[in-house]
Amino acid sequence: MRDGEEMTRRQILGIGGALGVMAVTGLSAAAALSRRPAATGAELRSAVPLPRPFQVPLPIPSVLAPVGRTGGADRYAITQREVTAEILPGVRTRLWTYGGTFPGPTIESRRGRPVTVTHRNELPVPTVVHLHGGRTPAASDGYPTDLVVPEGWHRAGPGARGDGARGDGAHGGHGMPGHGMDMGAGMSAHDPRAVTTEVTRDYTFPLDQRPALLWYHDHRMDFTAPAIWRGLAGLHIVRDDAEDALGLPSGPRELPLMIADRAFAEDGSLDYPSLDPALRDRPGVREPYAAGVLGDVILVNGAPWPVHEVDAARYRLRVLNGSNARHYELAFEDAGDGRSYDFLQIGADQGLLAGPVTHRSLPVAPAERYDLVVDFSRMPVGTLVRLVNRLGSGRTRDVMAFRVARKAADTSRVPRVLSTDLPAWRREDAVRVRDFAFRAGRTGDGGTHGWLIGGRAFDPTRTDVTVRHGDTEVWRLVADVHHPVHLHLSGFRILSRGGEAPLPHDAGLKDTISLRPGESAEILTRFDAYRGRYLFHCHNAEHEDMGMMANLEVI
């Protein structure tokens, strides 16, 4: 990566679709990959009987009530704990949860009204909480070495990473040896800036940002992927008066949908190919799953292939791809004759678009969120509408279904103008251009394989990029295989893909961009929120754990 390449306004205007020598080389090396299907990783096969689709009602995550309100701020409390729950009918599964449920409880908040969430860790390993999509001060952003350790962790036996308040829980094993994914063989580093707390930690979110669907999840270094897989994920919705006044579908006709894939072992537990199932000592997954872990069961809000009864009316669907590595291309199909229905996209990762965009299908990469409106009044009562994944096959092609149950009055609307507060950033405002290559490669003295940014695996002690507060920059990204690239703290606009215009679903303000195999892209962002240490990384969670993460320092 080129850190801090200064550009004149004329040079910036001349960038256009040109990606420079680095990106051209990356595209040449990855050209053959561009024809591969949109799947990354290997699929686990469940060892228990799986239910027929569209039998289980869609659960709606509960909305968490604040435990206190003081000084114009709301305070919440969440306990991270292990529970046994029924995900597959008749099967008991152990989960790591926020508040005892998967997904965790939804937090609903108002724009500009601060929220403090006290997390208590009663799990057997350290945790870190990241509010994905939040404009959050660095101290509460969930840096991977800012651990909340369980009681007695520093007194635990051999292999217990961490040393109480000194923050020695920081470590990094990003090697990918050719005969098994032993990441413990890679780089190991102590992070002198880590802030470790015992049992509890307060995370404060100012929420001075556009209304949007955010989500919170574990972000512990080297173990993010298995922790999310076990259940550490939940939704956070930010609202404001301007959005409320639009007349969009609301109440029971606004549905949050966290889509995620999982696999189940013979005893009903969640199957995952960890080298260390205790998630204590040895990061990594077995070699066949190094590119990402896929499950053969599609869950929506924690239920397998659920069904939801709807009125013949408009519905707002707040969609999150909460999968570790699985990509989706979502479409709505009539279960009877197979016809597909169009739908409206009204929002992206960071809130409402300027105006609605019509789609027949929608690609959704891990960690991306899309705000959709589906008009079920166009379908006869009794119709079963399947939400399908056109990238899936067999059981993984089905996601969930909607049954149009009754005629009903509908006063909702979708205005042609949805938002007027999108940032007015321009390419010519950029003071700097940076190049980043997201690729597999070799790293470390042993020459082990890893997922790398700019040829380097993540090191918490190294500053990879330094930006000035208030600066606007163009970032040029190139990938070898699928990489959903997430930028902490700041949203961005997608300027181009492969030197051409962005795709229709790229509209609006994003915080995660799905780079397809061999693809290049340009994004435009401004660092005008907070100062401090942040991250950008691939949100294929296995890639992230295996080194595809970098430090961003805002000064």
C-alpha positions as CSV (number, residue, x, y, z in Angstrom):
1,M,0.0,0.0,0.0
2,R,1.2,3.5,-0.6
3,D,0.7,5.5,2.5
4,G,0.2,9.2,2.0
5,E,0.7,9.7,-1.7
6,E,0.0,13.5,-2.1
7,M,-2.0,14.5,-5.2
8,T,-2.7,17.8,-6.8
9,R,-6.3,18.5,-7.8
10,R,-5.5,18.0,-11.4
11,Q,-4.0,14.6,-10.7
12,I,-7.0,13.6,-8.7
13,L,-9.4,14.6,-11.4
14,G,-7.3,12.6,-13.8
15,I,-7.5,9.4,-11.9
16,G,-10.9,8.4,-13.3
17,G,-10.8,4.6,-13.8
18,A,-7.1,4.3,-13.9
19,L,-5.8,2.3,-11.0
20,G,-2.1,2.6,-11.3
21,V,0.6,0.0,-11.6
22,M,-0.3,-1.8,-8.4
23,A,-3.9,-2.3,-9.3
24,V,-3.2,-3.2,-12.9
25,T,-0.7,-5.9,-11.7
26,G,-3.4,-7.1,-9.3
27,L,-6.0,-7.3,-12.0
28,S,-3.7,-9.2,-14.3
29,A,-2.8,-11.7,-11.7
30,A,-6.5,-12.2,-10.7
31,A,-8.2,-12.0,-14.1
32,A,-9.0,-15.7,-14.3
33,L,-10.7,-15.6,-10.9
34,S,-13.3,-13.1,-12.1
35,R,-15.3,-15.9,-13.7
36,R,-15.6,-17.9,-10.5
37,P,-19.0,-18.0,-8.7
38,A,-19.6,-15.7,-5.8
39,A,-18.6,-18.2,-3.1
40,T,-15.6,-18.1,-0.8
41,G,-14.7,-21.0,1.4
42,A,-15.8,-24.6,2.0
43,E,-19.2,-25.8,3.2
44,L,-19.7,-27.8,6.4
45,R,-22.4,-30.4,6.2
46,S,-24.7,-30.9,9.2
47,A,-24.8,-34.3,10.9
48,V,-28.4,-33.9,12.2
49,P,-31.7,-34.1,10.3
50,L,-32.7,-30.7,9.0
51,P,-36.2,-29.4,9.0
52,R,-38.3,-28.7,5.9
53,P,-38.2,-25.1,4.9
54,F,-40.9,-22.6,5.7
55,Q,-42.2,-24.4,8.8
56,V,-40.8,-22.3,11.6
57,P,-42.2,-18.8,12.3
58,L,-39.9,-15.9,11.8
59,P,-38.7,-14.7,15.3
60,I,-38.4,-10.9,15.8
61,P,-35.5,-10.0,18.1
62,S,-36.7,-8.3,21.2
63,V,-36.0,-4.6,21.7
64,L,-33.8,-3.9,24.7
65,A,-35.1,-1.5,27.3
66,P,-32.7,1.0,28.8
67,V,-31.8,0.5,32.5
68,G,-31.5,4.2,33.0
69,R,-31.9,7.6,31.3
70,T,-29.8,10.5,32.6
71,G,-28.6,13.8,31.1
72,G,-30.0,13.1,27.6
73,A,-28.3,9.7,27.4
74,D,-29.6,6.2,27.6
75,R,-27.9,3.4,29.4
76,Y,-28.2,-0.3,28.6
77,A,-26.8,-3.5,30.1
78,I,-26.0,-6.7,28.3
79,T,-24.6,-9.9,29.8
80,Q,-22.6,-12.1,27.5
81,R,-23.3,-15.7,28.5
82,E,-23.6,-19.2,27.3
83,V,-27.1,-20.7,26.9
84,T,-28.8,-23.8,25.4
85,A,-31.5,-23.0,22.9
86,E,-33.6,-24.7,20.3
87,I,-32.6,-23.5,16.8
88,L,-33.4,-26.6,14.8
89,P,-36.8,-28.0,16.0
90,G,-36.2,-30.6,18.7
91,V,-32.5,-30.1,18.8
92,R,-30.7,-28.4,21.7
93,T,-27.7,-26.2,20.8
94,R,-25.2,-24.4,23.0
95,L,-24.8,-20.7,22.0
96,W,-22.7,-17.8,23.1
97,T,-25.1,-14.9,23.4
98,Y,-25.7,-11.3,24.1
99,G,-28.4,-11.3,26.8
100,G,-29.3,-15.0,26.3
101,T,-30.6,-14.8,22.7
102,F,-29.4,-15.2,19.2
103,P,-29.4,-12.7,17.7
104,G,-28.9,-10.5,20.7
105,P,-31.5,-7.9,21.7
106,T,-32.0,-5.0,19.3
107,I,-31.1,-1.6,20.6
108,E,-33.2,1.3,19.1
109,S,-31.9,4.8,19.6
110,R,-32.3,8.3,18.3
111,R,-29.9,10.3,16.2
112,G,-27.6,12.4,18.4
113,R,-28.8,10.9,21.7
114,P,-25.8,9.1,23.3
115,V,-26.0,5.5,24.4
116,T,-23.8,3.7,26.9
117,V,-23.9,-0.1,26.9
118,T,-22.4,-1.9,29.8
119,H,-21.3,-5.4,28.7
120,R,-20.6,-8.1,31.3
121,N,-18.5,-11.0,30.1
122,E,-19.6,-14.3,31.7
123,L,-18.2,-16.4,28.8
124,P,-15.0,-18.6,29.2
125,V,-12.9,-16.3,27.0
126,P,-12.1,-12.6,26.5
127,T,-14.5,-10.6,24.2
128,V,-14.5,-7.3,22.4
129,V,-17.6,-5.5,21.2
130,H,-17.7,-3.5,17.9
131,L,-20.6,-1.4,16.8
132,H,-20.4,-2.0,13.1
133,G,-21.2,1.2,11.2
134,G,-21.0,3.4,14.2
135,R,-19.3,6.8,14.3
136,T,-17.7,5.9,17.6
137,P,-14.8,7.3,19.7
138,A,-11.7,5.1,19.5
139,A,-12.0,4.0,23.1
140,S,-15.4,2.4,22.4
141,D,-14.9,1.2,18.8
142,G,-13.9,-2.3,19.9
143,Y,-10.3,-2.5,18.9
144,P,-9.4,-6.2,18.8
145,T,-6.9,-6.1,21.7
146,D,-9.1,-4.0,24.0
147,L,-10.3,-7.1,25.8
148,V,-13.0,-7.7,28.4
149,V,-11.6,-10.7,30.2
150,P,-13.7,-13.0,32.3
151,E,-13.2,-13.3,36.0
152,G,-10.0,-15.1,36.8
153,W,-8.7,-15.2,33.2
154,H,-5.2,-14.0,34.1
155,R,-5.1,-16.8,36.7
156,A,-6.1,-19.4,34.2
157,G,-3.9,-22.3,33.3
158,P,-1.6,-22.9,30.4
159,G,-2.6,-21.4,27.2
160,A,-4.7,-18.6,28.8
161,R,-3.9,-15.5,26.8
162,G,-4.1,-12.4,28.7
163,D,-2.6,-10.8,31.8
164,G,-5.2,-8.8,33.5
165,A,-5.0,-5.0,33.2
166,R,-1.7,-5.1,31.3
167,G,-3.5,-6.1,28.2
168,D,-1.3,-9.1,27.3
169,G,-4.3,-10.7,25.7
170,A,-3.0,-9.2,22.5
171,H,-1.5,-11.7,20.2
172,G,-1.5,-12.4,16.5
173,G,-1.1,-15.7,14.8
174,H,-1.7,-15.1,11.1
175,G,0.3,-17.9,9.5
176,M,-1.4,-20.3,7.1
177,P,0.9,-23.3,6.9
178,G,0.4,-25.5,4.0
179,H,-0.7,-28.6,6.0
180,G,-3.2,-27.0,8.4
181,M,-4.2,-23.6,9.5
182,D,-2.0,-23.2,12.6
183,M,-2.1,-19.5,13.0
184,G,-0.3,-19.8,16.3
185,A,2.8,-20.3,14.2
186,G,2.7,-16.7,12.9
187,M,3.6,-13.3,14.2
188,S,3.1,-12.7,17.9
189,A,2.9,-9.2,19.3
190,H,2.2,-7.5,22.6
191,D,0.1,-4.4,22.1
192,P,1.2,-1.6,24.5
193,R,-1.9,0.5,23.7
194,A,-4.4,-2.2,24.5
195,V,-6.9,-1.4,27.3
196,T,-8.1,-4.5,29.1
197,T,-10.9,-4.5,31.6
198,E,-12.0,-7.4,33.9
199,V,-15.6,-8.7,33.5
200,T,-17.3,-5.4,32.5
201,R,-16.8,-2.5,30.2
202,D,-18.8,0.6,29.2
203,Y,-19.1,1.3,25.5
204,T,-20.3,4.8,24.7
205,F,-21.8,5.6,21.3
206,P,-22.6,9.3,20.6
207,L,-24.8,8.2,17.6
208,D,-24.2,11.6,15.9
209,Q,-24.9,10.0,12.5
210,R,-27.5,9.3,9.9
211,P,-30.3,6.9,10.8
212,A,-29.3,3.4,9.8
213,L,-29.3,-0.3,10.6
214,L,-26.0,-1.0,12.5
215,W,-25.0,-4.2,14.2
216,Y,-22.8,-5.2,17.1
217,H,-20.6,-8.2,17.2
218,D,-17.5,-9.7,18.8
219,H,-14.2,-8.4,17.5
220,R,-11.6,-10.2,19.5
221,M,-8.3,-10.5,17.7
222,D,-7.8,-13.8,15.9
223,F,-11.1,-15.2,17.2
224,T,-13.8,-13.0,15.6
225,A,-15.1,-15.6,13.2
226,P,-15.8,-18.5,15.7
227,A,-17.3,-16.0,18.2
228,I,-19.8,-14.6,15.7
229,W,-20.5,-18.2,14.5
230,R,-21.4,-19.2,18.1
231,G,-23.9,-16.3,18.4
232,L,-22.2,-13.0,19.4
233,A,-24.2,-10.7,17.1
234,G,-27.1,-8.3,17.4
235,L,-28.8,-5.3,15.7
236,H,-28.7,-1.6,16.6
237,I,-31.2,0.7,14.8
238,V,-30.7,4.5,14.7
239,R,-33.8,6.6,13.9
240,D,-34.6,10.3,13.5
241,D,-37.5,12.6,13.0
242,A,-36.9,13.2,9.3
243,E,-37.0,9.5,8.5
244,D,-40.1,9.0,10.7
245,A,-41.9,11.7,8.7
246,L,-41.4,9.9,5.4
247,G,-44.3,7.5,5.9
248,L,-42.3,4.4,5.2
249,P,-43.7,1.0,6.4
250,S,-43.3,0.8,10.2
251,G,-44.4,-1.1,13.3
252,P,-45.1,-4.7,12.5
253,R,-44.5,-4.0,8.8
254,E,-40.9,-3.1,9.4
255,L,-38.9,-6.4,9.8
256,P,-35.2,-6.7,10.7
257,L,-33.7,-9.8,9.0
258,M,-30.3,-11.0,10.1
259,I,-29.4,-13.7,7.5
260,A,-26.6,-16.2,8.5
261,D,-25.5,-19.7,7.7
262,R,-24.5,-22.3,10.2
263,A,-23.9,-26.1,10.4
264,F,-24.7,-28.5,13.2
265,A,-22.8,-31.4,14.6
266,E,-24.3,-34.8,15.6
267,D,-24.8,-33.7,19.2
268,G,-26.7,-30.6,18.1
269,S,-23.8,-28.2,18.7
270,L,-22.8,-25.6,16.2
271,D,-20.1,-27.2,14.0
272,Y,-17.1,-25.1,13.2
273,P,-13.6,-26.2,12.1
274,S,-11.5,-24.5,14.8
275,L,-8.1,-25.8,15.5
276,D,-8.8,-25.0,19.2
277,P,-12.5,-25.5,20.0
278,A,-12.1,-23.8,23.3
279,L,-11.0,-20.6,21.4
280,R,-8.3,-20.0,24.0
281,D,-4.9,-20.8,22.7
282,R,-4.6,-21.6,19.0
283,P,-6.4,-19.5,16.4
284,G,-7.3,-20.8,13.0
285,V,-9.4,-23.3,11.1
286,R,-8.6,-26.5,9.3
287,E,-7.0,-26.0,5.9
288,P,-10.0,-26.7,3.7
289,Y,-11.9,-23.8,5.3
290,A,-9.1,-21.2,5.2
291,A,-10.9,-19.2,2.5
292,G,-14.0,-19.0,4.6
293,V,-16.5,-21.2,6.5
294,L,-19.9,-21.8,5.0
295,G,-22.8,-23.7,6.6
296,D,-25.6,-25.7,5.0
297,V,-28.4,-24.2,7.2
298,I,-29.7,-20.7,6.4
299,L,-31.0,-18.9,9.5
300,V,-33.0,-15.7,9.6
301,N,-33.1,-14.1,13.0
302,G,-31.8,-17.4,14.4
303,A,-34.5,-19.6,12.8
304,P,-33.9,-22.1,10.0
305,W,-35.7,-21.2,6.7
306,P,-38.5,-19.4,8.5
307,V,-41.9,-18.2,7.2
308,H,-43.7,-15.0,8.1
309,E,-47.3,-14.1,7.5
310,V,-47.8,-10.7,6.0
311,D,-50.7,-8.4,5.0
312,A,-51.2,-7.5,1.4
313,A,-49.3,-4.3,2.0
314,R,-45.8,-2.7,1.8
315,Y,-43.2,-4.0,4.1
316,R,-39.8,-2.6,5.0
317,L,-37.1,-5.2,5.3
318,R,-33.9,-4.3,7.1
319,V,-31.5,-6.9,5.8
320,L,-28.1,-7.8,7.3
321,N,-25.8,-10.5,5.9
322,G,-24.5,-11.7,9.2
323,S,-22.7,-14.7,7.7
324,N,-19.0,-15.3,8.1
325,A,-18.2,-15.8,4.5
326,R,-21.3,-16.6,2.5
327,H,-22.5,-14.2,-0.3
328,Y,-26.1,-14.0,-1.3
329,E,-27.9,-12.7,-4.3
330,L,-31.4,-12.2,-2.9
331,A,-34.6,-12.3,-5.0
332,F,-38.3,-12.7,-4.3
333,E,-40.0,-15.6,-6.2
334,D,-43.5,-16.9,-6.3
335,A,-43.4,-20.4,-4.9
336,G,-46.1,-21.5,-7.3
337,D,-45.0,-20.4,-10.7
338,G,-41.5,-19.2,-10.0
339,R,-42.0,-15.7,-11.3
340,S,-39.8,-13.1,-9.7
341,Y,-41.0,-9.8,-8.2
342,D,-39.2,-6.5,-8.3
343,F,-38.6,-4.5,-5.1
344,L,-37.2,-1.2,-4.0
345,Q,-33.9,-0.5,-2.3
346,I,-34.3,2.6,-0.1
347,G,-31.1,2.4,2.0
348,A,-27.6,1.0,2.3
349,D,-25.1,0.4,5.1
350,Q,-25.2,4.0,6.3
351,G,-28.8,4.9,5.9
352,L,-31.3,6.1,3.3
353,L,-30.5,6.7,-0.3
354,A,-31.3,10.0,-2.0
355,G,-34.2,8.1,-3.8
356,P,-35.4,4.5,-4.3
357,V,-33.7,2.1,-6.7
358,T,-35.6,-0.8,-8.3
359,H,-34.1,-4.3,-8.3
360,R,-35.0,-7.8,-9.4
361,S,-32.1,-9.3,-7.4
362,L,-29.6,-7.9,-5.0
363,P,-26.0,-9.1,-4.1
364,V,-25.3,-9.0,-0.4
365,A,-21.8,-9.7,1.0
366,P,-20.9,-10.4,4.6
367,A,-21.6,-7.4,6.9
368,E,-23.5,-5.4,4.2
369,R,-26.9,-4.0,5.1
370,Y,-29.7,-3.1,2.7
371,D,-33.0,-1.4,3.4
372,L,-35.7,-2.8,1.1
373,V,-39.4,-2.2,0.5
374,V,-41.5,-5.1,-0.9
375,D,-45.2,-4.5,-1.9
376,F,-47.1,-7.6,-1.1
377,S,-50.4,-6.0,-2.2
378,R,-49.3,-6.9,-5.8
379,M,-49.7,-10.6,-4.9
380,P,-52.9,-12.5,-4.4
381,V,-53.9,-13.5,-0.9
382,G,-52.6,-17.0,-0.3
383,T,-49.4,-16.5,-2.3
384,L,-46.2,-17.9,-0.8
385,V,-43.3,-15.7,-1.7
386,R,-39.8,-17.3,-1.3
387,L,-36.8,-15.1,-0.5
388,V,-34.1,-17.0,-2.4
389,N,-30.3,-16.9,-2.7
390,R,-29.5,-17.3,-6.4
391,L,-25.9,-18.1,-5.5
392,G,-27.0,-21.0,-3.4
393,S,-27.8,-24.6,-4.4
394,G,-29.9,-27.3,-2.9
395,R,-31.0,-26.3,0.6
396,T,-28.9,-23.1,0.6
397,R,-30.9,-21.6,-2.3
398,D,-33.9,-21.0,0.1
399,V,-33.6,-18.2,2.7
400,M,-37.2,-17.7,4.0
401,A,-40.7,-17.2,2.8
402,F,-43.6,-14.8,3.2
403,R,-47.2,-15.9,3.1
404,V,-49.7,-13.2,2.0
405,A,-52.4,-13.9,4.5
406,R,-55.0,-11.1,4.2
407,K,-56.0,-7.9,2.5
408,A,-55.4,-4.8,4.6
409,A,-55.3,-1.0,4.5
410,D,-52.0,0.5,3.8
411,T,-51.2,4.2,4.4
412,S,-47.4,3.8,3.9
413,R,-45.6,5.3,1.0
414,V,-42.1,5.5,-0.6
415,P,-41.3,9.1,-1.5
416,R,-39.2,9.8,-4.6
417,V,-36.9,11.9,-2.4
418,L,-35.8,9.9,0.6
419,S,-32.9,11.9,2.0
420,T,-31.3,15.2,1.5
421,D,-28.5,14.9,4.0
422,L,-26.1,12.6,2.1
423,P,-22.5,14.0,2.2
424,A,-21.7,16.3,-0.8
425,W,-18.1,14.9,-1.1
426,R,-16.5,15.4,-4.5
427,R,-13.5,13.6,-6.1
428,E,-11.8,17.0,-6.5
429,D,-11.9,17.6,-2.8
430,A,-9.6,14.6,-2.1
431,V,-6.2,15.6,-0.9
432,R,-4.7,12.1,-1.2
433,V,-5.0,8.8,-3.0
434,R,-4.0,5.5,-1.5
435,D,-3.8,2.0,-3.1
436,F,-4.6,-1.2,-1.2
437,A,-4.3,-4.8,-2.5
438,F,-6.4,-7.5,-0.7
439,R,-4.7,-10.8,-1.6
440,A,-3.5,-14.1,-0.3
441,G,0.3,-14.2,0.1
442,R,3.2,-15.3,2.2
443,T,4.3,-13.5,5.3
444,G,6.7,-14.0,8.2
445,D,10.1,-15.6,8.5
446,G,8.6,-19.0,7.8
447,G,7.0,-17.9,4.6
448,T,3.6,-19.1,5.7
449,H,0.5,-18.2,3.8
450,G,-1.9,-15.5,5.0
451,W,-4.6,-13.1,3.9
452,L,-2.9,-9.8,3.5
453,I,-3.4,-6.1,2.9
454,G,-0.6,-4.6,0.9
455,G,1.4,-7.8,1.4
456,R,1.4,-7.5,5.2
457,A,-0.6,-9.4,7.9
458,F,-2.1,-7.4,10.7
459,D,0.1,-6.3,13.5
460,P,-1.5,-4.2,16.3
461,T,1.8,-2.5,17.1
462,R,2.2,-1.1,13.5
463,T,0.5,2.0,12.2
464,D,-0.4,1.2,8.5
465,V,-2.1,4.4,7.5
466,T,-2.1,7.9,9.1
467,V,-4.8,10.4,8.1
468,R,-5.5,14.0,9.1
469,H,-8.8,14.7,10.8
470,G,-11.1,16.4,8.3
471,D,-9.2,15.2,5.2
472,T,-11.0,13.7,2.2
473,E,-9.3,10.8,0.4
474,V,-9.7,8.5,-2.5
475,W,-8.9,4.8,-1.8
476,R,-8.3,2.5,-4.7
477,L,-8.9,-1.2,-3.8
478,V,-8.1,-4.4,-5.7
479,A,-8.8,-8.0,-4.8
480,D,-7.7,-11.5,-5.8
481,V,-10.9,-13.3,-4.6
482,H,-14.0,-12.1,-2.9
483,H,-13.3,-9.6,-0.2
484,P,-16.0,-7.5,1.6
485,V,-13.9,-4.6,2.7
486,H,-15.1,-2.7,5.8
487,L,-13.9,0.7,7.0
488,H,-14.4,1.6,10.6
489,L,-15.6,5.0,11.8
490,S,-16.2,6.6,8.4
491,G,-18.8,5.9,5.7
492,F,-17.8,6.2,2.0
493,R,-19.2,6.6,-1.5
494,I,-18.3,4.1,-4.2
495,L,-16.9,6.1,-7.2
496,S,-16.2,3.3,-9.6
497,R,-15.8,-0.4,-10.2
498,G,-13.2,-1.7,-12.7
499,G,-12.9,1.9,-14.1
500,E,-16.6,2.0,-14.8
501,A,-19.6,3.5,-13.1
502,P,-20.7,2.0,-9.8
503,L,-23.5,-0.7,-9.9
504,P,-27.1,0.3,-9.0
505,H,-26.9,-1.3,-5.6
506,D,-23.8,0.8,-4.8
507,A,-25.9,3.9,-4.3
508,G,-25.8,5.8,-1.0
509,L,-23.4,5.9,1.8
510,K,-21.6,2.6,2.5
511,D,-19.1,1.2,5.1
512,T,-18.6,-2.1,3.4
513,I,-17.8,-2.7,-0.2
514,S,-18.0,-6.2,-1.8
515,L,-14.9,-6.6,-4.1
516,R,-15.5,-9.4,-6.5
517,P,-12.7,-11.7,-7.8
518,G,-10.2,-9.7,-9.8
519,E,-12.1,-6.5,-9.3
520,S,-10.8,-3.0,-8.6
521,A,-12.9,-0.2,-7.1
522,E,-12.5,3.4,-5.9
523,I,-14.1,4.8,-2.8
524,L,-14.3,8.4,-1.5
525,T,-14.4,9.2,2.2
526,R,-13.8,11.9,4.7
527,F,-12.3,11.5,8.2
528,D,-14.3,14.1,10.0
529,A,-15.5,12.2,13.1
530,Y,-13.0,11.3,15.8
531,R,-9.3,11.0,16.3
532,G,-7.6,7.8,17.4
533,R,-6.8,4.3,16.3
534,Y,-9.2,2.4,14.0
535,L,-9.2,-0.4,11.5
536,F,-10.1,-1.4,8.0
537,H,-10.3,-5.1,7.1
538,C,-11.9,-7.8,5.0
539,H,-15.2,-8.8,6.6
540,N,-14.9,-12.4,5.5
541,A,-14.4,-13.3,9.1
542,E,-11.9,-16.1,8.5
543,H,-9.8,-13.8,6.3
544,E,-9.9,-11.1,9.0
545,D,-8.8,-13.6,11.7
546,M,-6.0,-14.7,9.4
547,G,-4.4,-11.3,9.0
548,M,-6.5,-9.3,6.5
549,M,-6.8,-6.3,8.7
550,A,-4.9,-3.0,9.0
551,N,-4.5,0.0,11.4
552,L,-5.8,3.4,10.6
553,E,-4.7,6.3,12.8
554,V,-6.7,9.6,12.6
555,I,-4.6,12.5,13.9
